[in-house]
Amino acid sequence: MNTATLGGYFRVMLLPLLLLLLSIGGLGAYYETNDDLIITQLLRGSTAAAPVTHLYLYFHGFASGLAALYAQFPAIPWYGLSLYALLYVALVLLFAVLNRLLAGWLTGGQITLALTLFFGLVFIENSLWFNYMRVPLLLAGAGGLFAAQRTDRGWAIVVGLVAFGAAWLIRPSAAVLGLLVAVPGGLWLGQRRGAYLLASALLLAGVGGFFLTVTRSPEATRFRVLDVLKSNLNDFQLYQPQPKTTSDTLGVQAVSHWILSDSTLVNEAFFQRTAPPNADFFLRESAPVKLATLGRLVVRDYFPLLLLNALIFVSLMRSSPTRGRLFFWLTQVAFSLLILGIGVGLKLPPRLGLPLFTLFTLGNVIYWLRLPPPARVPFPRLVVSLLILTTGIYSYKTLHRKQLLAAERSRHESYLTALNRATVGGQILVTANLEVAYKSLSPFNVYVLPQPQLPLTGWATLHPSLPTLRQQLAATRDFSASLYRLAERPGVRWVLAPEVVPFLQRYAQYHRSADKAGISFTLLNRITPDSTLPQLYEVRLEIIEKP
């Protein structure tokens, strides 16, 4: 093995591993949202009657394997280890693409420096501020670019398709989106054969999506539909609720608190009645706020990539027109419209925005490197100064984010430790908004909480496993009936967010009848002085006074 081959192996295989380990060891790794720990709890069976092997919307095939691993070796953080391993694979594929692209222009040492800068100024956030959505986006796009760059190598095509397939199994929609954004770069790398390859991958994804649709059970279909509808209301602010009855008013309040288990209140018909499409509300109230937020966040979070794209644009405008230039500018318009559509029509959180900007900018770099050398870098001294300034600003931003995340993790881990002490001796833990404490926790820790745990809030309360858990704990699948039965059962610990308690009181009052008592909630113990976190309540049935 010659020196060049060894250098390439180091840059493509070892350098990504070294950089990831340095990032995790030096800065840490933190969950961006509470989704990952909620999923982990389902896989471990902490918030379900048994370990969940089918998550319906994502982790197809992965869920059963992870659940089996947790059952066999519960002290190992299988979820975090598995997803970071796939994140490493995505980084290897991206480094392989960049290494081959730059080989004709830079020396081995310069390529190593360029790859290190790419990691430090672009990729590092994916490791520091982790969410599972980052993996399918990056893995699908990197796999597509890797295969398109090597269409003459059968093994490379297989690797690219396997990477896309794994991404699709984790989250089909994210994998398709990641590959679509990488299509321009794939076309410039692989030309016609690259187009055929990418089209084949998208066709396979379409076939897989059709198979999932026709084989989906009724309960999985309900889960998917309601998950979309509650996101349209809570996450995307697409609708303005207009309840007309007491029941619908209670339903709107339930959805606002993410209490989604009562199918008599929260169902498809409820959303159709109370949250009809309202273009006037969206355009007048929601869209302007979301557009301003989008512009601010894009500039703040992705300014290194924006500067690189600006440099590419200036270089193109200073060079002679070449074949394919019109297509390049059309892709810029298309990507801008995509970002506007996602950011204003839905939302563009960092776990989605950074992978998309990364993959699309790599496509622009691929096109840029096809230009004649004289048009390569405009204003080189200014570019070097901007690079130094950008590196300094982004390093400060990353270190500041690390400090904030570390402080939040310390606060949440201390709270969870106090929660374990406060609920000792309990047989069942009922929670509301405990998910708030899951943010910024570590993907490499296994957090053991009292179980069985029945969550009253969060997107997971739509999961089909929850009625079975209620049946196991309260001998009824009905949500309202389970609250009454648990309120009179000894050994139940209620850890509730203070802002949810008034709603639960109204909900209990709504279901009260002549032969059914109400439910009282009394603050028993402040687990933490932090008012944003749940506290321990005493919950019991109210006494019915007989005439």
C-alpha positions as CSV (number, residue, x, y, z in Angstrom):
1,M,0.0,0.0,0.0
2,N,1.6,3.3,-1.2
3,T,1.7,6.6,0.7
4,A,-1.1,8.1,-1.4
5,T,-3.4,5.2,-0.6
6,L,-2.5,5.3,3.1
7,G,-3.2,9.0,3.1
8,G,-6.6,8.5,1.5
9,Y,-7.5,5.8,3.9
10,F,-6.6,8.1,6.8
11,R,-8.6,11.0,5.5
12,V,-11.7,8.9,4.6
13,M,-11.9,6.3,7.4
14,L,-9.8,7.4,10.4
15,L,-10.1,11.2,10.3
16,P,-13.9,11.2,10.6
17,L,-13.6,8.8,13.5
18,L,-11.0,10.9,15.2
19,L,-12.9,14.1,14.7
20,L,-16.2,12.6,16.0
21,L,-14.4,11.2,19.1
22,L,-12.7,14.6,19.8
23,S,-16.0,16.4,19.4
24,I,-17.9,14.0,21.7
25,G,-15.0,13.9,24.2
26,G,-14.3,17.6,24.2
27,L,-17.7,19.2,23.7
28,G,-20.1,16.4,24.6
29,A,-23.2,15.1,22.9
30,Y,-26.7,16.4,23.8
31,Y,-30.2,15.6,22.6
32,E,-31.7,18.5,20.6
33,T,-35.3,17.5,21.5
34,N,-37.1,15.1,23.8
35,D,-38.0,12.8,20.8
36,D,-35.0,10.5,21.1
37,L,-35.5,9.6,24.8
38,I,-39.2,9.1,24.3
39,I,-38.4,6.6,21.5
40,T,-35.8,4.9,23.7
41,Q,-38.4,4.5,26.5
42,L,-40.8,2.9,24.1
43,L,-38.1,0.5,22.9
44,R,-37.2,-0.4,26.5
45,G,-40.8,-0.9,27.5
46,S,-40.6,1.9,30.2
47,T,-43.7,3.6,28.9
48,A,-45.4,0.6,27.3
49,A,-46.9,-2.7,28.4
50,A,-43.9,-4.4,26.7
51,P,-40.9,-3.3,24.7
52,V,-42.2,-1.7,21.5
53,T,-41.0,-3.4,18.4
54,H,-42.9,-1.3,15.9
55,L,-42.9,2.5,15.9
56,Y,-45.0,2.7,12.8
57,L,-43.7,6.0,11.4
58,Y,-40.0,5.4,11.7
59,F,-37.2,2.9,12.6
60,H,-38.8,0.2,10.4
61,G,-36.8,-3.0,11.2
62,F,-34.5,-1.1,13.6
63,A,-37.1,-1.0,16.4
64,S,-37.3,-4.7,16.9
65,G,-33.5,-5.1,16.9
66,L,-33.0,-2.3,19.4
67,A,-35.8,-3.5,21.6
68,A,-34.2,-7.0,21.7
69,L,-30.8,-5.5,22.5
70,Y,-32.2,-3.4,25.4
71,A,-34.0,-6.5,26.7
72,Q,-30.8,-8.5,26.7
73,F,-28.3,-5.8,27.8
74,P,-30.4,-2.9,29.3
75,A,-27.4,-1.0,30.7
76,I,-25.9,-0.3,27.2
77,P,-27.1,2.8,25.3
78,W,-27.9,0.9,22.1
79,Y,-30.0,3.7,20.5
80,G,-27.3,6.3,20.8
81,L,-24.5,4.0,19.8
82,S,-26.4,2.7,16.7
83,L,-27.3,6.2,15.4
84,Y,-23.9,7.7,16.0
85,A,-22.4,4.7,14.2
86,L,-24.6,5.6,11.2
87,L,-23.7,9.3,11.6
88,Y,-20.0,8.2,11.3
89,V,-20.9,6.3,8.1
90,A,-22.5,9.4,6.7
91,L,-19.4,11.4,7.5
92,V,-17.1,8.8,5.9
93,L,-19.1,8.9,2.7
94,L,-19.0,12.7,2.6
95,F,-15.3,12.7,3.3
96,A,-14.8,10.2,0.5
97,V,-16.7,12.4,-1.9
98,L,-14.7,15.5,-0.9
99,N,-11.4,13.7,-0.8
100,R,-11.8,12.6,-4.5
101,L,-13.1,16.0,-5.5
102,L,-10.1,17.9,-4.0
103,A,-7.4,15.4,-5.0
104,G,-6.7,17.2,-8.3
105,W,-6.4,20.6,-6.7
106,L,-4.8,20.2,-3.2
107,T,-2.0,18.2,-1.6
108,G,-2.8,15.5,0.9
109,G,-2.1,17.8,3.9
110,Q,-4.3,20.6,2.4
111,I,-7.1,18.1,1.9
112,T,-6.8,17.0,5.5
113,L,-7.1,20.7,6.6
114,A,-10.0,21.3,4.3
115,L,-11.9,18.2,5.7
116,T,-11.1,19.3,9.2
117,L,-12.5,22.8,8.5
118,F,-15.6,21.2,7.0
119,F,-16.2,19.2,10.1
120,G,-15.5,22.1,12.5
121,L,-17.5,24.8,10.6
122,V,-20.4,22.6,9.3
123,F,-20.7,19.1,10.5
124,I,-19.9,19.4,14.2
125,E,-23.4,20.5,15.2
126,N,-24.8,17.1,14.1
127,S,-22.6,15.4,16.7
128,L,-23.0,18.1,19.4
129,W,-26.7,18.7,19.2
130,F,-28.1,15.3,18.2
131,N,-31.4,14.2,16.9
132,Y,-32.3,11.0,15.0
133,M,-33.6,13.1,12.1
134,R,-30.1,14.2,11.2
135,V,-29.0,10.7,10.4
136,P,-31.4,9.7,7.6
137,L,-31.1,13.1,5.9
138,L,-27.3,13.0,5.9
139,L,-26.9,9.3,5.2
140,A,-29.3,9.3,2.3
141,G,-27.7,12.3,0.7
142,A,-24.1,11.1,1.3
143,G,-25.0,7.7,0.0
144,G,-26.4,9.2,-3.2
145,L,-23.4,11.4,-3.8
146,F,-20.9,8.6,-3.1
147,A,-22.6,6.2,-5.5
148,A,-23.0,8.9,-8.2
149,Q,-19.3,9.8,-8.0
150,R,-18.4,6.1,-8.6
151,T,-21.0,4.8,-11.1
152,D,-18.3,2.6,-12.7
153,R,-17.8,0.7,-9.4
154,G,-20.4,-1.8,-8.6
155,W,-19.4,-2.0,-4.9
156,A,-19.8,1.7,-4.6
157,I,-23.3,1.6,-6.0
158,V,-24.2,-1.1,-3.5
159,V,-22.8,1.0,-0.6
160,G,-24.7,4.0,-1.7
161,L,-28.0,2.2,-2.1
162,V,-27.5,0.4,1.2
163,A,-26.9,3.7,2.9
164,F,-30.0,5.2,1.4
165,G,-32.0,2.0,2.3
166,A,-30.9,2.3,6.0
167,A,-31.8,6.0,6.0
168,W,-35.2,5.2,4.5
169,L,-35.9,2.6,7.2
170,I,-35.1,5.1,9.9
171,R,-37.4,7.8,8.5
172,P,-38.7,7.4,4.9
173,S,-39.7,11.0,4.3
174,A,-36.4,12.4,5.6
175,A,-34.3,10.0,3.5
176,V,-36.2,11.0,0.3
177,L,-35.8,14.7,1.2
178,G,-32.1,14.2,1.8
179,L,-31.6,12.4,-1.5
180,L,-33.6,15.0,-3.5
181,V,-31.5,17.8,-2.1
182,A,-28.4,15.9,-3.2
183,V,-29.7,15.3,-6.7
184,P,-28.0,18.3,-8.3
185,G,-24.6,17.3,-6.9
186,G,-25.2,13.7,-8.0
187,L,-26.0,14.8,-11.5
188,W,-22.8,16.9,-11.8
189,L,-20.8,14.0,-10.4
190,G,-22.3,11.1,-12.3
191,Q,-23.9,12.8,-15.3
192,R,-26.4,10.5,-17.1
193,R,-25.4,7.3,-15.2
194,G,-25.7,9.3,-11.9
195,A,-29.2,10.4,-13.0
196,Y,-30.3,6.8,-13.6
197,L,-28.9,5.8,-10.3
198,L,-30.6,8.5,-8.3
199,A,-33.9,7.9,-10.1
200,S,-33.7,4.2,-9.3
201,A,-33.2,4.9,-5.6
202,L,-36.2,7.3,-5.6
203,L,-38.3,4.7,-7.5
204,L,-37.3,2.0,-4.9
205,A,-38.3,4.5,-2.1
206,G,-41.7,5.0,-3.9
207,V,-42.3,1.2,-4.0
208,G,-41.4,0.9,-0.4
209,G,-43.7,3.7,0.6
210,F,-46.5,2.1,-1.4
211,F,-45.9,-1.2,0.4
212,L,-46.0,0.5,3.8
213,T,-49.3,2.2,2.9
214,V,-51.1,-1.0,1.8
215,T,-49.8,-3.1,4.7
216,R,-50.5,-0.5,7.4
217,S,-52.9,-1.6,10.1
218,P,-55.9,0.6,11.0
219,E,-54.4,1.6,14.3
220,A,-51.2,2.6,12.6
221,T,-53.1,4.6,10.0
222,R,-54.9,6.4,12.8
223,F,-51.6,7.1,14.6
224,R,-50.1,8.6,11.4
225,V,-53.2,10.7,10.5
226,L,-53.5,12.2,14.0
227,D,-49.7,12.7,14.3
228,V,-49.9,14.9,11.2
229,L,-53.0,16.7,12.3
230,K,-51.7,17.6,15.8
231,S,-48.4,18.7,14.2
232,N,-50.3,21.0,11.8
233,L,-51.9,22.7,14.9
234,N,-49.2,22.6,17.6
235,D,-46.0,22.6,15.6
236,F,-46.7,24.4,12.4
237,Q,-49.6,26.8,13.4
238,L,-51.4,26.2,10.2
239,Y,-54.9,26.5,11.7
240,Q,-56.7,28.7,14.1
241,P,-58.9,26.4,16.4
242,Q,-62.6,27.3,16.3
243,P,-64.4,25.1,18.8
244,K,-68.2,25.3,18.9
245,T,-69.0,22.9,21.7
246,T,-67.8,22.3,25.3
247,S,-66.4,19.0,24.2
248,D,-64.5,20.6,21.3
249,T,-63.2,23.3,23.6
250,L,-61.9,20.7,26.0
251,G,-60.3,18.9,23.0
252,V,-58.5,22.0,21.8
253,Q,-57.1,22.5,25.3
254,A,-56.1,18.8,25.4
255,V,-54.2,19.1,22.2
256,S,-52.5,22.4,23.3
257,H,-51.2,20.4,26.3
258,W,-50.3,17.4,24.1
259,I,-52.8,15.2,25.9
260,L,-53.8,13.1,23.0
261,S,-54.9,9.7,24.5
262,D,-58.7,10.4,24.7
263,S,-60.0,9.3,21.3
264,T,-63.5,10.5,22.2
265,L,-62.1,14.1,22.3
266,V,-59.1,14.0,20.0
267,N,-59.9,12.3,16.7
268,E,-59.9,13.0,13.0
269,A,-63.5,14.4,13.1
270,F,-62.5,16.7,15.9
271,F,-59.7,18.3,13.8
272,Q,-62.0,18.6,10.8
273,R,-64.6,20.5,12.9
274,T,-62.4,22.7,15.0
275,A,-59.4,23.4,12.8
276,P,-60.5,23.8,9.2
277,P,-58.1,25.2,6.7
278,N,-57.9,29.0,7.1
279,A,-55.7,30.7,4.5
280,D,-56.5,34.2,5.8
281,F,-55.3,33.3,9.3
282,F,-52.2,31.6,8.0
283,L,-51.2,34.4,5.6
284,R,-52.0,37.2,8.1
285,E,-50.9,35.8,11.4
286,S,-48.7,32.8,11.1
287,A,-46.7,33.2,7.8
288,P,-45.1,36.6,8.5
289,V,-43.9,35.6,11.9
290,K,-42.5,32.3,10.6
291,L,-40.8,34.0,7.6
292,A,-39.0,36.5,10.0
293,T,-38.0,33.7,12.2
294,L,-36.7,31.6,9.3
295,G,-34.6,34.5,7.9
296,R,-33.0,35.2,11.3
297,L,-32.2,31.5,12.1
298,V,-30.8,30.8,8.6
299,V,-28.3,33.7,8.9
300,R,-27.4,33.0,12.5
301,D,-27.0,29.2,12.2
302,Y,-25.7,28.6,8.7
303,F,-23.6,31.7,8.0
304,P,-20.4,29.6,7.1
305,L,-22.3,27.8,4.4
306,L,-24.0,31.1,3.2
307,L,-20.6,32.7,2.9
308,L,-19.3,29.7,0.9
309,N,-22.3,29.9,-1.4
310,A,-21.8,33.6,-1.8
311,L,-18.1,33.0,-2.8
312,I,-19.3,30.5,-5.4
313,F,-21.8,32.9,-6.8
314,V,-19.3,35.7,-7.1
315,S,-16.8,33.3,-8.8
316,L,-19.5,32.2,-11.3
317,M,-20.5,35.8,-12.1
318,R,-16.8,36.7,-12.8
319,S,-16.2,33.7,-15.1
320,S,-17.3,33.0,-18.7
321,P,-20.7,31.2,-19.1
322,T,-20.3,27.5,-19.4
323,R,-22.7,24.7,-20.4
324,G,-25.1,23.9,-17.6
325,R,-25.0,27.3,-16.0
326,L,-28.8,27.9,-16.4
327,F,-29.5,24.6,-14.6
328,F,-27.2,25.6,-11.8
329,W,-29.2,28.9,-11.2
330,L,-32.4,27.0,-11.5
331,T,-31.3,24.6,-8.7
332,Q,-30.6,27.7,-6.5
333,V,-34.1,29.0,-7.1
334,A,-35.6,25.5,-6.4
335,F,-33.7,25.1,-3.1
336,S,-34.6,28.6,-2.0
337,L,-38.3,27.8,-2.6
338,L,-37.9,24.5,-0.8
339,I,-36.5,26.2,2.3
340,L,-39.2,28.8,2.2
341,G,-41.9,26.1,1.8
342,I,-40.5,24.1,4.7
343,G,-39.7,27.1,6.9
344,V,-43.0,29.0,6.4
345,G,-45.4,26.1,5.5
346,L,-44.0,23.8,8.3
347,K,-40.9,24.7,10.2
348,L,-37.1,24.4,9.7
349,P,-35.5,23.3,13.0
350,P,-31.7,22.8,13.1
351,R,-32.0,19.0,12.9
352,L,-33.5,19.5,9.4
353,G,-31.9,22.8,8.3
354,L,-28.2,22.0,8.7
355,P,-28.3,18.6,6.8
356,L,-30.2,20.2,3.9
357,F,-27.9,23.3,3.6
358,T,-24.9,21.0,3.9
359,L,-25.9,18.6,1.1
360,F,-27.0,21.4,-1.2
361,T,-23.9,23.4,-0.7
362,L,-21.8,20.3,-1.4
363,G,-23.6,20.1,-4.7
364,N,-22.6,23.8,-5.4
365,V,-19.0,23.0,-4.5
366,I,-19.1,20.1,-6.9
367,Y,-20.3,22.3,-9.8
368,W,-17.8,25.0,-8.8
369,L,-14.8,22.7,-9.0
370,R,-15.8,21.9,-12.6
371,L,-14.9,25.5,-13.6
372,P,-11.7,26.4,-15.4
373,P,-8.9,27.2,-12.8
374,P,-8.6,30.9,-13.6
375,A,-12.2,31.5,-12.3
376,R,-11.5,29.5,-9.1
377,V,-11.2,31.9,-6.1
378,P,-12.0,35.6,-6.3
379,F,-10.3,38.0,-4.0
380,P,-8.1,35.3,-2.3
381,R,-6.8,37.6,0.5
382,L,-10.3,38.7,1.4
383,V,-11.4,35.0,1.3
384,V,-8.6,34.0,3.7
385,S,-9.5,36.9,6.1
386,L,-13.2,35.9,6.0
387,L,-12.3,32.2,6.7
388,I,-10.3,33.2,9.8
389,L,-13.1,35.5,11.0
390,T,-15.8,32.9,10.3
391,T,-13.8,30.2,12.1
392,G,-13.5,32.5,15.2
393,I,-17.1,33.4,15.3
394,Y,-18.4,29.9,14.7
395,S,-16.0,28.5,17.3
396,Y,-17.3,31.0,19.9
397,K,-20.9,30.1,18.9
398,T,-20.2,26.4,19.3
399,L,-18.5,26.8,22.7
400,H,-21.4,29.0,23.9
401,R,-24.0,26.5,22.8
402,K,-22.0,23.7,24.5
403,Q,-22.1,25.7,27.8
404,L,-25.8,26.2,27.6
405,L,-26.5,22.6,26.7
406,A,-24.2,21.4,29.5
407,A,-26.0,23.6,32.1
408,E,-29.4,22.4,30.9
409,R,-28.3,18.7,31.0
410,S,-26.9,19.2,34.6
411,R,-30.2,20.8,35.6
412,H,-32.3,18.0,34.0
413,E,-30.2,15.1,35.3
414,S,-30.3,16.6,38.9
415,Y,-34.1,16.8,38.5
416,L,-34.4,13.2,37.3
417,T,-32.3,12.0,40.3
418,A,-34.5,14.0,42.7
419,L,-37.6,12.5,40.9
420,N,-36.3,9.0,41.6
421,R,-35.9,9.8,45.3
422,A,-39.3,11.5,45.6
423,T,-41.2,8.7,44.0
424,V,-39.4,5.8,45.8
425,G,-41.8,3.1,47.0
426,G,-44.4,3.8,44.3
427,Q,-45.7,1.1,42.1
428,I,-46.8,3.2,39.1
429,L,-45.6,6.6,37.9
430,V,-48.1,8.9,36.1
431,T,-46.5,11.9,34.4
432,A,-47.4,15.0,32.6
433,N,-44.8,17.1,30.7
434,L,-41.9,15.0,32.1
435,E,-40.6,15.1,28.5
436,V,-39.4,18.7,29.2
437,A,-36.6,17.2,31.3
438,Y,-35.5,14.9,28.4
439,K,-33.9,17.7,26.4
440,S,-30.1,18.0,26.3
441,L,-29.6,14.6,27.9
442,S,-26.8,12.4,26.7
443,P,-27.2,9.8,23.9
444,F,-24.6,7.7,25.6
445,N,-26.4,7.3,29.0
446,V,-29.2,5.0,30.0
447,Y,-31.6,7.0,32.1
448,V,-33.5,4.7,34.5
449,L,-36.8,6.2,35.8
450,P,-39.5,4.6,37.9
451,Q,-41.6,2.2,35.9
452,P,-44.1,1.3,34.7
453,Q,-44.6,4.9,33.7
454,L,-47.9,6.2,32.2
455,P,-47.4,9.4,30.3
456,L,-50.4,11.7,30.0
457,T,-48.7,14.1,27.5
458,G,-46.5,14.1,24.5
459,W,-46.8,12.7,20.9
460,A,-46.2,9.2,22.2
461,T,-49.7,9.3,23.8
462,L,-51.0,8.7,20.3
463,H,-49.0,5.5,20.0
464,P,-51.2,2.3,19.8
465,S,-49.3,0.8,22.7
466,L,-50.8,3.2,25.2
467,P,-54.3,1.6,25.5
468,T,-52.6,-1.7,26.3
469,L,-50.6,-0.1,29.0
470,R,-53.7,1.5,30.5
471,Q,-55.4,-1.9,30.4
472,Q,-52.4,-3.4,32.3
473,L,-52.2,-0.6,34.9
474,A,-55.9,0.3,35.4
475,A,-57.8,-2.6,33.9
476,T,-59.3,-0.3,31.3
477,R,-58.2,1.0,27.9
478,D,-60.4,4.1,28.3
479,F,-58.4,7.2,29.1
480,S,-60.8,9.0,31.4
481,A,-61.7,5.8,33.3
482,S,-58.0,5.0,33.8
483,L,-57.5,8.4,35.5
484,Y,-60.3,7.6,38.0
485,R,-59.1,4.1,38.7
486,L,-55.5,5.3,39.2
487,A,-56.6,8.1,41.5
488,E,-58.1,5.6,43.9
489,R,-55.3,3.1,43.6
490,P,-52.6,3.2,46.3
491,G,-48.9,3.3,45.3
492,V,-49.4,5.6,42.4
493,R,-47.1,8.6,42.1
494,W,-48.3,11.6,40.1
495,V,-45.6,13.9,38.7
496,L,-47.4,16.6,36.9
497,A,-46.5,20.0,35.3
498,P,-48.3,22.7,37.2
499,E,-49.7,24.2,34.0
500,V,-51.4,20.9,33.1
501,V,-53.2,20.4,36.5
502,P,-56.0,23.0,35.8
503,F,-56.8,21.3,32.6
504,L,-56.9,17.9,34.3
505,Q,-59.3,19.3,36.9
506,R,-61.6,20.7,34.1
507,Y,-61.3,17.3,32.3
508,A,-62.3,15.4,35.5
509,Q,-65.2,17.9,36.1
510,Y,-66.4,17.3,32.5
511,H,-66.6,13.6,33.1
512,R,-68.1,13.8,36.5
513,S,-71.6,12.5,36.9
514,A,-74.1,11.7,39.7
515,D,-72.4,8.3,40.4
516,K,-68.8,9.4,39.6
517,A,-66.7,11.6,41.9
518,G,-64.4,14.3,40.7
519,I,-60.6,14.2,41.1
520,S,-58.6,16.6,43.3
521,F,-55.0,17.5,42.7
522,T,-52.9,18.8,45.6
523,L,-49.2,19.8,45.4
524,L,-47.5,17.3,47.7
525,N,-43.8,18.0,47.2
526,R,-41.7,20.4,45.1
527,I,-39.1,18.1,43.5
528,T,-37.3,21.2,42.1
529,P,-37.7,25.0,42.5
530,D,-37.7,25.1,38.7
531,S,-41.3,26.0,37.7
532,T,-40.9,24.6,34.2
533,L,-40.5,21.0,35.5
534,P,-43.2,18.7,36.9
535,Q,-43.8,18.4,40.6
536,L,-45.2,15.6,42.8
537,Y,-49.0,15.8,43.4
538,E,-51.4,14.0,45.6
539,V,-54.3,12.9,43.5
540,R,-57.5,11.4,44.9
541,L,-61.2,11.0,44.3
542,E,-63.4,13.7,45.7
543,I,-65.9,12.5,48.3
544,I,-69.5,12.4,47.0
545,E,-71.9,13.7,49.7
546,K,-75.0,11.6,49.9
547,P,-78.3,13.4,50.5
